[in-house]
Amino acid sequence: MNYYSYVIYNLENNRFYYGFTMDLKKAEKAHNLGQIDQTRNYSGWTIVYQEGFATKQEAIRRSRFYQSLAGQRFLKNILNF
């Protein structure tokens, strides 16, 4: 699996961010260093869910799903939030 779709969570601000990457550790580090515009104002991000995919398109599609109402319900059940 070359690509990952992931969900990170900031406990302090109760915020989620959904993305895709080829390197989960690098992505998490970038979020915590303020290198990603959408998460720059917060620190303390932790990857709480990830899925691996063979193609970039599949990872993007899944990341977009997380943002939908159905995706939110799916994550709420999986993550017990």
N, C-alpha and C positions, 0 to 999 in steps of 0.2 A: 504494500500500500504506500503510494507515494505522496498522497495528499490527505490532510486531516481537516475536518470540520470540528470546531471547538466552541465551548461556552466557558467564559471566564466570569467570575463573580467577585464583587467587592463588598465584603461584609460590613465595613464601616458605613457605606452609603446605600447598601441594599440594591446594588445595580448589577445588571448582567450586560455582557457584550458577546456578540456572536460573530465568529470569523472563520477563515480557512487559512491553511498554511502548509508548507512542506516540513517545517521544523517547529514542533510544539514548544520546546524549551526556549528557542530563540524568540518565538512569538510572545510567550509569557514574559520574558525578560524585557522585550521592547515595550510592552504595555506598562510594566512597572517602572521603566526608565522615562516614561513620558514621550516616547517616540511615535506613538499612534495618536493622531489628532482627537479621535472620538473618546479616548480614555485618558488623555493627558492631565486632566484636572484632578484625577484620583490616583492613589497608589494603593498597593496591597491587593492586587489582582491575583486570583488563583484559578487554575483550570479545574472546573468541576465536572466537565463532560467532554468526551471526544469520540469521534468515529473516523475510521480510516476508509479511504476510497482510492480506487485505481486511477481515476482521472480528476483533473482540476474542476471540470464542469460538474461532476457529481458532488464534490465537496462544496462548491458554490451553491448548488441547488439545495443541499441540506442545510447550509448556513442560512439561506433565505427562509427555509421552512421553519427554523427555530424562531424566526421573527413573527410568524403568522400566529393566529389564535390557536389553531390546531397544534402548531409546534410548541407554543407556550404550555398547552395542556399536557402534551407529551413529556416535556421537560419537567413540569411540576410533578408528574407521576413518577418519573425516573429518579429525580433528585430529592423527592420528598420535601419540596418547598411549599 
